[in-house]
Amino acid sequence: MSVPSPASQSLAALSISSPSEAQPPPASDLRNIRSYPPFYTLQPNLTIRARQLELWSSLITSYCATNHIFRLSLSSPPPDLFSNTTIKRSLKAADIKTVLESMGKTIEWLSADKSACLVWWRSAEEWADALVQWVEGTGQKGAVLTVYELRETGDWRGMEEVMLRKVLTLLAKKGKAAIFAVGDGEGVKFF
């Protein structure tokens, strides 16, 4: 009786479910898959590649959320995100772009050449809800805050300004905030 190699077991695990059925994998699975050398080469089998891209999407989203990263630059990505020095494997630059392109609304390209992107590890709606909860929890309802002040506090601390503006615009459309000019910047009043 032959015993399947660890590589074939891991490869089978990549194709357990179709992309539409799959749930985000637990963090421990993401750590394990990072130790699997073929994970760093896009697979030719389309079923396996779909699962691989799904795993990369979960890994990138989780990594960015954990490390509070809102922007990725392809010219200087975080060194430990697309590489594993222990097994001496890295995802090629072209494959990184393919992975990011597969992430749909989670990624928002900043330029036509796709050299940098925003990472929405929470949706704009989720950020808007978090901001409203913070406003209510800190007694800021009715107060005027600058965009700068908002970027320096809460879970969205350090969020790219363009992202925060989209969240604030969403709140303004819902009637929960008003955005207006204040000196050289913008102010936001929450209702």
C-alpha positions as CSV (number, residue, x, y, z in Angstrom):
1,M,0.0,0.0,0.0
2,S,1.5,3.3,-1.0
3,V,1.3,6.4,1.2
4,P,0.6,9.7,-0.6
5,S,3.4,12.1,-0.4
6,P,2.9,15.3,1.7
7,A,3.0,17.3,-1.5
8,S,0.1,15.3,-3.1
9,Q,-1.8,15.6,0.2
10,S,-1.4,19.3,0.2
11,L,-2.3,19.6,-3.4
12,A,-5.5,17.6,-2.8
13,A,-6.3,20.0,0.1
14,L,-6.1,22.9,-2.3
15,S,-8.9,21.5,-4.4
16,I,-11.3,20.3,-1.7
17,S,-14.0,22.8,-2.6
18,S,-15.0,24.9,-5.5
19,P,-14.4,28.7,-5.1
20,S,-18.1,29.4,-4.8
21,E,-18.5,26.9,-2.0
22,A,-15.4,27.7,0.0
23,Q,-15.3,29.6,3.2
24,P,-12.2,31.6,4.2
25,P,-9.7,29.2,5.7
26,P,-8.7,29.4,9.3
27,A,-5.5,31.2,10.2
28,S,-3.8,28.0,11.0
29,D,-4.5,26.7,7.4
30,L,-3.0,29.9,6.0
31,R,0.2,29.4,8.0
32,N,0.4,25.8,6.8
33,I,-0.2,26.6,3.2
34,R,2.7,29.2,3.3
35,S,5.1,26.3,4.0
36,Y,4.0,24.4,0.9
37,P,6.4,25.3,-1.9
38,P,4.0,24.9,-4.9
39,F,1.8,27.6,-3.3
40,Y,4.3,30.1,-4.7
41,T,3.9,29.0,-8.3
42,L,0.5,29.5,-9.9
43,Q,-0.9,26.1,-10.8
44,P,-1.8,25.2,-14.4
45,N,-4.9,23.2,-13.4
46,L,-7.7,25.8,-13.3
47,T,-9.6,24.1,-10.5
48,I,-6.6,24.1,-8.3
49,R,-5.5,27.6,-9.4
50,A,-9.0,28.9,-8.4
51,R,-8.6,27.5,-4.9
52,Q,-5.0,28.7,-4.8
53,L,-6.1,32.3,-5.7
54,E,-8.8,32.1,-3.0
55,L,-6.2,31.1,-0.4
56,W,-3.9,33.9,-1.6
57,S,-6.8,36.4,-1.3
58,S,-7.5,35.2,2.3
59,L,-3.8,35.4,3.2
60,I,-3.4,38.9,1.8
61,T,-6.6,40.2,3.4
62,S,-5.7,38.6,6.8
63,Y,-2.1,39.9,6.6
64,C,-3.1,43.4,5.7
65,A,-5.8,43.5,8.5
66,T,-3.3,42.1,11.1
67,N,-0.6,44.6,10.1
68,H,-2.9,47.5,9.5
69,I,-1.9,47.9,5.8
70,F,-4.2,49.7,3.5
71,R,-2.0,50.1,0.4
72,L,0.3,47.6,-1.4
73,S,3.0,48.7,-3.9
74,L,4.1,46.0,-6.3
75,S,7.6,47.6,-6.5
76,S,8.1,47.1,-2.7
77,P,5.5,44.7,-1.2
78,P,6.0,43.6,2.4
79,P,8.8,41.1,2.2
80,D,7.1,38.4,4.3
81,L,3.8,38.5,2.5
82,F,4.7,37.0,-0.9
83,S,7.9,35.1,0.3
84,N,8.8,32.4,2.7
85,T,12.5,32.5,3.5
86,T,12.4,29.2,5.4
87,I,11.6,27.3,2.2
88,K,13.3,29.8,0.0
89,R,10.2,30.5,-2.1
90,S,8.6,33.7,-3.5
91,L,5.7,34.5,-5.7
92,K,6.9,36.2,-8.9
93,A,5.9,39.8,-9.6
94,A,3.7,38.9,-12.5
95,D,2.0,36.2,-10.3
96,I,1.5,38.8,-7.5
97,K,-0.4,41.0,-10.0
98,T,-2.5,38.0,-11.1
99,V,-3.3,37.2,-7.5
100,L,-4.3,40.8,-6.8
101,E,-6.4,41.0,-10.0
102,S,-8.3,38.0,-8.8
103,M,-9.4,39.6,-5.6
104,G,-12.2,41.7,-7.1
105,K,-13.6,44.5,-4.9
106,T,-11.1,43.8,-2.1
107,I,-8.4,45.4,-4.3
108,E,-8.7,48.9,-5.9
109,W,-5.9,49.8,-8.3
110,L,-4.5,53.3,-8.0
111,S,-3.2,53.6,-11.5
112,A,-3.7,52.2,-15.0
113,D,-0.3,50.5,-14.8
114,K,-1.5,48.6,-11.7
115,S,1.7,49.3,-9.8
116,A,-0.1,49.9,-6.5
117,C,-3.5,49.2,-5.0
118,L,-5.7,49.8,-2.0
119,V,-6.6,46.8,0.1
120,W,-10.2,46.9,1.4
121,W,-9.8,44.3,4.2
122,R,-13.2,45.5,5.3
123,S,-15.7,46.8,2.8
124,A,-16.5,50.5,2.7
125,E,-19.9,49.7,4.3
126,E,-18.2,47.9,7.1
127,W,-15.8,50.9,7.7
128,A,-18.8,53.2,7.6
129,D,-20.5,51.2,10.3
130,A,-17.4,51.1,12.4
131,L,-17.0,54.9,12.1
132,V,-20.6,55.4,13.1
133,Q,-20.1,53.2,16.1
134,W,-17.0,55.1,17.1
135,V,-18.8,58.4,16.7
136,E,-21.6,57.3,18.9
137,G,-19.3,55.6,21.4
138,T,-17.0,58.6,21.8
139,G,-19.8,61.2,21.9
140,Q,-18.7,62.8,18.6
141,K,-22.3,63.1,17.2
142,G,-22.8,66.7,16.2
143,A,-19.0,67.4,16.4
144,V,-16.9,68.6,13.5
145,L,-13.7,66.6,12.9
146,T,-11.1,67.0,10.2
147,V,-10.3,64.2,7.8
148,Y,-6.7,64.4,9.3
149,E,-8.1,63.9,12.9
150,L,-10.1,60.9,11.7
151,R,-7.1,59.3,10.1
152,E,-5.3,59.5,13.4
153,T,-7.7,57.5,15.5
154,G,-9.8,54.3,15.5
155,D,-9.4,51.1,13.6
156,W,-9.0,53.2,10.4
157,R,-5.9,54.9,11.8
158,G,-3.5,55.4,8.9
159,M,-6.1,54.5,6.3
160,E,-5.3,56.0,2.9
161,E,-7.1,59.4,2.6
162,V,-8.8,58.3,-0.6
163,M,-10.3,55.3,1.2
164,L,-11.5,57.4,4.1
165,R,-13.1,59.9,1.8
166,K,-15.1,57.1,0.1
167,V,-16.3,55.9,3.5
168,L,-17.3,59.5,4.5
169,T,-19.0,60.0,1.1
170,L,-21.0,56.8,1.8
171,L,-22.0,58.2,5.2
172,A,-23.0,61.5,3.7
173,K,-25.2,59.7,1.1
174,K,-26.9,57.9,4.0
175,G,-27.5,61.2,5.8
176,K,-25.2,60.3,8.7
177,A,-22.5,62.9,8.0
178,A,-21.8,66.1,6.1
179,I,-18.5,66.9,4.5
180,F,-17.4,70.6,4.0
181,A,-14.3,72.7,3.6
182,V,-12.4,73.8,6.7
183,G,-9.4,76.0,6.1
184,D,-7.0,74.0,3.9
185,G,-8.8,70.7,4.5
186,E,-12.1,69.1,4.9
187,G,-14.3,68.8,8.0
188,V,-16.9,66.2,8.8
189,K,-20.0,66.7,10.9
190,F,-21.7,63.5,12.1
191,F,-25.4,63.2,12.7
